[in-house]
């Protein structure tokens, strides 16, 4: 149901984006060459619009492809205006750069520098590109906002709404209803629950209160009275007879039925249904980071860490000198950590503590830890001591973004107390992460950090990685636990 609505909405947005690109392109051409605001080279004259229109299909394709990889057609309808603006601006800039580079390559490889496969090539006006950037960001954002508000108004008037009924008001049923409420901007309205263990009229505390409409056996009359189109069956296996009875009744009505498997308590990450020669197999705690996404993340890590090491190398020399001059001992500190799939590796950090700081055994760093050196306190405050881990990222032992890498001794302790702790090791550890940008570092509870790690693993996307990196940079890498 949700996939169908999102596909329809994605198609609408894609058509809107393509129209916005074409409209902005034509407007930019007319404004640049016919508004008499910007001078035109008298020797060359005004270029024909047909020469520029050759570029339009490329721009449309570039915009749509970049939007697709940004996850713009997979996201929920509800987004912040700042998120929209930043995403559209990045998309416009990347599309323009790609088109400019491709046109330059065609010019370079054409025989006479003016034609390629019989098509007349042009050299794009830089003023044209600047005007186009502003125009396309405004037009795409404006049309998307109109679609959003138009759909909101229709739903507010009760038009095109899908009425949903949840069978079961237990933990699983309430969680399903809460998730459906989050998608109400897509036109879903949860009418209420059917439950045998709650009296009719009971209000369940979800979205301001949803009623229990009756017992499970009353599903037929409720479907007719409430105009139900979608039914979610969220009962545990102890109610197997009720599940069968529900299916027998709903088959008499033109409704869509969804069964939520009784695996709710087992699922921590995401589940994926696979096929085993005709048998459906549910993979519990599956990680969405695989295939193309995994390759893109690895390439991003290589490029970013390589660039970082190259640019920061002079800075590293100064830090090394400061460490050596202010305290006795080595410059770097090497420590064993546990990474993806429980594999051990050695991380590298600038030394921030005195020698033999752990002579009495492994200990987590504390605020105002007396073992920290003067320069070490500064390095920890701004997380500068973590920067040598770029070598770990470059070698593939870590990623720029991911859960914090912990020591094997601490992992063993956490695993004994928190059974699902090892699920965070299904991805590579990171220099920064979702937990860190929300202020959950060593001084926070492990449960809170774990909650944020699971959120990152469940919702990974390249856009989320960029958001985390941006917030890390904007926050100045400050670790308040080291202050």
C-alpha positions in Angstrom: 0.0 0.0 0.0 2.7 2.5 1.1 4.9 1.4 -1.8 2.1 2.0 -4.3 1.4 5.5 -2.9 5.1 6.4 -2.8 5.6 5.2 -6.4 2.6 7.3 -7.5 4.0 10.3 -5.6 7.5 9.7 -7.0 6.2 9.7 -10.5 4.4 13.0 -9.9 7.5 14.6 -8.5 9.7 13.3 -11.3 7.3 14.7 -13.9 7.2 18.0 -12.0 11.0 18.1 -11.8 11.4 17.4 -15.5 8.9 20.2 -16.4 10.7 22.6 -13.9 14.1 21.9 -15.6 12.6 22.5 -19.1 10.8 25.7 -18.0 13.9 27.1 -16.2 16.1 26.3 -19.2 14.0 28.2 -21.7 13.5 31.1 -19.2 17.2 31.3 -18.7 17.9 31.4 -22.4 15.4 34.2 -23.0 16.5 36.2 -20.0 20.2 35.8 -20.8 20.1 36.8 -24.4 17.0 38.9 -24.9 16.5 40.8 -21.7 19.1 43.4 -22.7 20.6 43.2 -19.2 23.8 41.2 -20.0 25.9 42.1 -23.0 26.1 39.7 -26.0 29.3 39.3 -28.0 28.6 41.3 -31.2 31.1 39.2 -33.2 29.4 35.9 -32.3 25.9 37.2 -32.1 23.0 35.6 -30.2 23.3 31.8 -30.3 20.4 29.9 -31.8 18.0 28.3 -29.2 18.3 25.1 -31.1 22.0 24.9 -30.2 21.2 25.2 -26.5 18.2 22.9 -26.6 20.6 20.0 -27.4 21.7 20.3 -23.8 18.2 20.1 -22.3 17.7 16.3 -22.4 21.0 15.8 -20.8 20.1 18.3 -18.0 16.8 16.6 -17.4 18.4 13.2 -17.2 21.1 14.5 -14.9 18.6 16.1 -12.5 16.4 13.1 -12.3 19.3 10.6 -11.8 20.9 12.8 -9.1 17.5 13.1 -7.3 17.1 9.3 -7.5 20.4 8.7 -5.8 19.8 11.4 -3.3 16.7 9.4 -2.2 14.4 12.3 -3.2 11.9 9.9 -4.7 12.0 7.5 -1.8 11.6 10.0 1.0 8.4 10.8 2.8 6.3 13.6 1.7 7.0 15.4 4.9 10.4 17.2 4.7 11.8 20.4 6.2 12.1 23.4 3.8 15.9 23.6 4.6 16.3 19.9 3.7 14.5 20.5 0.4 16.5 23.6 -0.4 19.9 22.0 0.3 19.0 18.9 -1.7 17.7 20.8 -4.7 20.7 23.2 -4.6 23.2 20.3 -4.5 21.3 18.6 -7.3 21.3 21.7 -9.5 25.0 22.3 -8.9 26.0 18.6 -9.6 23.8 18.5 -12.8 25.3 21.7 -14.1 28.8 20.5 -13.5 28.1 17.2 -15.2 26.5 18.8 -18.2 29.4 21.3 -18.5 32.1 18.7 -18.3 30.3 16.4 -20.8 29.9 19.3 -23.3 33.5 20.2 -22.8 34.6 16.6 -23.5 32.5 16.5 -26.7 34.1 19.8 -27.8 37.5 18.3 -27.1 36.9 15.1 -29.1 35.0 16.6 -32.0 36.9 16.9 -35.3 36.4 20.5 -35.9 35.7 21.7 -32.3 32.2 22.7 -33.4 30.3 19.6 -34.4 29.9 16.1 -33.0 28.0 13.4 -34.9 26.6 16.2 -37.0 25.3 18.1 -34.0 26.4 21.7 -33.6 28.2 22.2 -30.3 28.2 25.3 -28.2 30.4 26.8 -25.4 28.0 27.6 -22.6 27.9 31.1 -21.2 28.9 31.2 -17.6 26.2 33.8 -17.0 23.7 31.4 -18.5 24.8 28.7 -16.0 24.5 31.1 -13.0 21.0 32.3 -14.0 19.9 28.7 -14.7 21.1 27.5 -11.2 19.0 30.2 -9.5 16.0 29.6 -11.8 15.9 25.8 -11.5 16.4 25.7 -7.7 13.4 28.2 -7.3 11.2 26.4 -9.9 11.7 22.9 -8.7 11.2 24.0 -5.0 8.1 26.0 -5.9 6.4 23.2 -7.9 7.2 20.6 -5.3 5.7 22.9 -2.6 2.5 23.4 -4.7 2.1 19.6 -5.1 2.6 19.1 -1.4 0.1 21.8 -0.3 -2.4 20.6 -3.0 -2.3 17.1 -1.6 -2.5 18.3 1.9 -5.6 20.4 1.1 -7.3 17.4 -0.6 -6.6 15.2 2.3 -7.8 17.8 4.8 -11.2 17.9 2.8 -11.3 14.1 3.1 -10.6 13.4 -0.6 -8.7 10.4 -1.8 -8.1 9.1 1.7 -7.5 5.4 2.3 -9.2 4.2 5.5 -7.1 1.7 7.5 -8.2 -0.8 10.2 -5.7 -2.5 12.5 -6.7 -5.9 13.8 -5.0 -6.3 17.2 -4.3 -3.6 19.8 -1.3 -5.2 21.5 2.2 -3.9 21.3 2.6 -5.0 17.7 -0.8 -3.5 16.6 0.0 -0.2 18.3 3.4 0.0 16.7 1.9 -0.7 13.3 -0.8 2.0 13.8 1.9 4.5 15.0 3.9 3.8 11.8 0.9 4.2 9.6 0.1 7.5 11.3 3.5 8.8 10.3 2.4 8.3 6.7 -0.8 10.2 7.0 0.6 12.9 4.7 0.4 10.2 1.9 -3.4 10.0 2.4 -3.8 7.3 5.0 -6.2 7.6 8.0 -6.3 5.0 10.7 -9.9 4.5 11.7 -9.1 2.4 14.8 -8.5 -1.1 16.1 -10.4 -4.4 16.5 -9.4 -6.3 19.7 -10.8 -9.0 21.9 -8.8 -7.9 25.0 -10.0 -4.3 24.9 -13.7 -3.2 25.4 -15.3 -1.4 22.5 -14.8 2.4 22.8 -11.4 2.1 24.5 -9.1 4.9 23.4 -5.6 3.8 22.4 -3.1 6.6 23.0 -1.9 7.1 19.4 -2.2 10.3 17.4 -4.4 12.0 19.9 -6.4 8.8 20.5 -7.6 6.0 18.3 -10.7 4.0 19.3 -11.2 0.2 19.6 -14.1 -0.2 17.2 -15.2 -3.7 18.4 -14.1 -7.3 18.8 -12.3 -9.2 16.1 -15.4 -11.1 15.2 -17.2 -7.8 14.3 -14.8 -7.1 11.4 -17.5 -7.4 8.7 -19.9 -4.7 10.1 -16.9 -2.4 10.9 -15.6 -2.7 7.3 -19.0 -1.6 6.0 -19.7 1.1 8.6 -16.2 2.7 8.4 -15.6 2.3 4.7 -12.4 0.4 5.3 -10.1 -0.1 2.3 -6.9 -1.5 4.0 -6.6 -4.0 6.9 -3.5 -4.7 8.9 -3.6 -7.9 10.9 -1.2 -7.6 13.8 -2.0 -10.6 16.0 0.5 -13.0 17.6 0.5 -16.7 16.9 -1.5 -17.5 20.0 -4.4 -15.9 18.1 -4.0 -18.2 15.1 -7.7 -19.1 15.0 -8.6 -15.4 15.0 -6.2 -14.8 12.1 -7.9 -17.5 10.0 -11.3 -16.3 10.9 -10.3 -12.7 9.9 -9.1 -13.9 6.5 -12.3 -15.9 5.9 -14.4 -12.8 6.6 -12.4 -10.1 4.8 -12.3 -12.3 1.6 -16.0 -11.3 1.2 -15.1 -7.6 0.9 -13.1 -5.6 -1.7 -10.3 -4.7 0.8 -6.6 -5.2 0.8 -5.3 -7.3 3.7 -1.7 -7.1 5.1 -0.4 -9.6 7.6 2.3 -8.5 10.0 4.4 -11.6 10.9 4.7 -12.5 14.6 8.4 -11.7 14.6 8.1 -8.2 16.1 10.1 -9.0 19.2 12.9 -10.6 17.2 13.4 -7.7 14.7 15.9 -5.1 15.6 17.1 -4.0 12.2 15.2 -4.6 9.0 13.6 -7.8 7.7 13.8 -8.9 4.0 11.7 -11.5 2.3 13.7 -13.8 0.1 12.8 -16.8 -2.0 14.1 -20.3 -1.4 12.9 -22.3 -4.5 9.4 -21.3 -3.9 9.5 -21.0 -0.1 9.3 -17.5 1.4 12.2 -16.9 3.8 12.3 -13.9 6.1 15.8 -12.6 6.8 15.7 -11.2 10.3 17.9 -8.1 11.1 18.9 -7.6 7.5 21.2 -4.6 6.8 20.1 -2.3 3.9 23.7 -1.4 3.1 24.5 -3.8 0.3 24.9 -3.9 -3.5 25.3 -0.5 -5.2 25.0 1.4 -1.9 27.9 -0.5 -0.4 30.1 0.2 -3.4 29.2 3.9 -3.4 29.9 4.2 0.3 33.3 2.5 -0.1 34.3 4.8 -3.0 33.2 7.8 -1.0 35.4 6.6 1.9 38.4 6.1 -0.3 38.1 9.5 -2.0 37.3 11.5 1.2 40.0 9.8 3.4 42.6 10.1 0.7 41.9 13.7 0.2 41.8 14.3 3.9 45.2 12.7 4.5 46.7 14.7 1.7 45.4 18.0 2.9 45.9 17.5 6.6 49.4 16.0 6.4 51.2 19.4 7.1 48.8 19.8 10.1 49.7 16.3 11.3 53.4 17.3 11.5 52.6 20.3 13.7 50.4 18.1 16.0 53.2 15.5 16.2 55.7 18.1 17.2 53.4 19.6 19.9 52.9 16.1 21.4 56.6 15.3 21.3 57.6 18.6 22.9 55.0 18.6 25.7 55.1 15.0 27.0 57.2 11.9 27.1 56.2 8.9 24.9 55.2 8.1 21.3 53.3 10.4 19.0 50.7 7.9 18.0 48.6 5.5 20.2 47.6 2.2 18.7 44.7 0.2 20.1 42.8 -2.9 19.1 39.1 -2.4 18.3 36.2 -4.6 17.0 34.9 -3.8 13.5 32.4 -5.2 11.1 31.5 -8.9 11.6 33.4 -8.8 14.9 36.8 -8.6 13.1 39.6 -7.1 15.1 41.8 -4.3 13.7 44.2 -1.7 15.1 43.1 2.0 15.1 45.6 4.9 15.2 45.1 8.0 17.2 47.3 10.9 18.4 48.4 10.1 21.9 46.4 12.2 24.4 47.4 10.5 27.7 50.5 9.9 29.7 52.5 6.8 29.1 51.3 3.7 31.0 47.8 5.3 31.4 46.3 1.8 31.4 48.8 0.0 33.6 45.9 -1.1 35.8 43.8 -2.4 32.9 41.5 -0.9 30.3 39.5 2.1 31.5 37.2 4.4 29.6 38.2 8.1 29.5 36.3 10.3 31.9 35.8 14.1 31.9 38.7 15.8 33.7 40.6 12.5 33.5 44.0 13.1 35.2 45.7 10.8 32.7 45.2 13.3 29.9 48.1 15.6 28.9 47.7 19.3 28.4 47.8 19.1 24.6 45.9 15.8 24.8 42.9 17.6 26.4 42.8 20.1 23.6 43.1 17.3 20.9 40.2 15.3 22.6 38.0 18.4 23.0 38.0 18.9 19.2 38.3 15.2 18.3 41.6 16.0 16.5 43.1 12.9 18.1 40.8 10.8 15.9 42.1 12.1 12.5 44.8 9.5 12.0 42.0 7.0 11.7 41.6 8.3 8.2 44.3 5.7 7.4 41.9 3.0 8.8 39.1 4.4 6.6 41.4 4.4 3.5 42.4 0.8 4.1 38.7 -0.3 4.5 38.8 -1.2 8.2 36.5 1.7 9.0 34.2 4.1 7.3 33.8 7.9 7.6 30.4 7.4 9.1 29.2 4.5 11.3 28.9 3.3 14.9 31.8 4.0 17.2 34.5 1.4 17.2 34.7 -0.2 20.7 37.5 -2.2 22.4 37.0 -6.0 22.6 37.0 -5.9 26.4 34.1 -3.5 26.5 32.2 -5.2 23.7 32.3 -8.5 25.7 30.9 -6.7 28.7 28.2 -4.9 26.7 27.2 -8.2 24.8 26.6 -10.0 28.1 24.3 -7.3 29.3 22.7 -6.3 26.0 21.9 -9.3 23.9 21.4 -7.4 20.6 24.5 -5.3 21.0 26.5 -7.2 18.3 24.0 -6.1 15.6 25.8 -2.8 15.4 28.8 -4.7 14.1 26.9 -5.6 10.9 28.4 -2.4 9.4 31.9 -0.8 9.6 32.7 1.4 12.5 33.0 5.1 11.7 35.0 8.3 12.6 31.7 10.0 13.3 28.1 8.8 13.5 24.4 9.4 14.2 25.0 9.0 18.0 27.9 11.4 18.1 26.2 14.3 16.4 23.3 13.9 18.9 25.8 14.2 21.8 25.9 10.5 22.7 29.5 9.7 23.3 31.4 7.8 26.0 29.6 9.7 28.8 26.2 8.7 27.5 24.4 5.4 28.3 25.2 2.5 26.0 21.5 1.9 25.5 21.0 5.5 24.1 24.1 5.1 21.8 22.8 1.7 20.6 19.4 3.2 19.8 21.0 5.8 17.5 23.4 3.2 16.0 20.4 1.0 15.0 18.6 4.0 13.6 21.6 4.7 11.3 21.9 1.1 10.2 18.2 0.9 9.4 18.0 4.2 7.5 21.4 4.3 5.8 21.7 6.4 2.7 24.4 8.5 1.1 22.3 11.6 1.9 22.3 10.6 5.6 26.1 10.1 5.6 26.5 13.6 4.1 24.1 15.1 6.7 26.1 13.5 9.5 29.4 14.7 8.1 28.0 18.2 7.6 26.7 18.3 11.2 30.0 17.0 12.5 31.9 19.8 10.7 29.3 22.4 11.7 29.6 21.3 15.3 33.3 21.8 15.2 34.1 18.2 16.2 33.6 19.2 19.8 33.5 16.4 22.3 31.8 17.9 25.4 32.8 14.8 27.4 36.4 15.8 27.0 35.9 19.4 28.2 
